[in-house]
Amino acid sequence: MKAPSMGATVEVLSFLQPVTRELVHRSSIAEVFVTDGVRTGENAFSVGAQWPRDHALYHPDENGLNDPLLFAETLRQAHFYGAHTYFGVPVGSRFIGQDVSFEITDPAALRVGAAPLAVVLNGTWTEERDRRGRPAGARLDVTLTVDGRPCGRGHTRGLMLDDRRYRLLRGRPAASGEVSPPRPAPDARIARPNRVGRLRWKDCVLERDRPDQDWRLRVDRDHAVLFDHPTDHVPLMVMLEGFRQLGHLTVHEASRRTLGDRAFALAGLSLDCAAFGELGETILLSLEKGPSEGVPTEECALRVAAHQGEKLLARADMTWKCVGSRAPWSRFASW
């Protein structure tokens, strides 16, 4: 059978129901965004996905734009789906993220409408091998179209290991996968939802004891989205959420002091992973590079990092773009 052309891909793909959970490494059906896939070449495939009009964590912003981390999560799921469906990686293999990036080139295309958006990722798969020439990992590069409108690109790269090689790489006993005890009610240590672009206290992942301290990553293993299934380390999407919230707080509070009530959206992110984040150990998030001269314009760049003790876990460069005005409920900052 001849592979469909890129132009015909959206007609071939189905958006009627999610794919099997195991193919995208999710436990909850509600968190599966990929709906279908089709191979388009020897090292190429496309996936269809449906983004919800609303979501508990990845909800639209005050200007009605879809959360850009929906793109990051769909990219993550596409990597798993392609590996298992088209490139012979057994279900149950361990995936270790090494780096990920995305760029939204047309933010207006992410606007939520009267129906869920039909999302297509057109991907190119590049296998990577270890020093012995054995398959070790892969890189996936994608372009993003939403309702047929090109609006972004991204990549993800990671190792794919069996259990034995994973244990050797971890180099330490895995942390318990038991559910953590309930957390106390929100208090002043947690960044308020309006400061970090969230709607619910439980989705806020920044906390600190005093205003002059660095923010800590709040790792709540009871969170149904960020911890969809048991894990022995801090998931990549938890790190991304921490970086996004630190960026949101930094850009909007600098903007509020100088430019008024402008709203900024995350338009690009490039993250490099350096080490596993261990559960139960403090992770500090720091701003290494802020808005130019402390004042955001229509677009600003940030660099953030996560450390656990002296160990660098990850570093990310982010681009934030002005997309409109802030809603009245989001204008009030509070410690």
Secondary structure, DSSP 8 states (H G I E B T S, - for coil): -----GGGHHHHS--SS---GGGGT-S-GGG--EEEEEEEETTEEEEEEEE-S--SSS---TTSB--THHHHHHHHHHHHHHHHHHS---TT-EEEEEEEEEEES-GGGGB--SS-EEEEEEEEEEEEE-TTS-EEEEEEEEEEEETTEEEEEEEEEEEEE-HHHHHHHH-S-----S---------TTB--HHHHT-SSGGG--EE-SSTTS-EEE---TT-TTTTSS--SS--HHHHHHHHHHHHHHHHHHHHHHHT-SEEEEEEEEEEEE-S---TTS--EEEEEE-SGGG---SEEEEEEEEEETTEEEEEEEEEEEEEEE--GGG-----
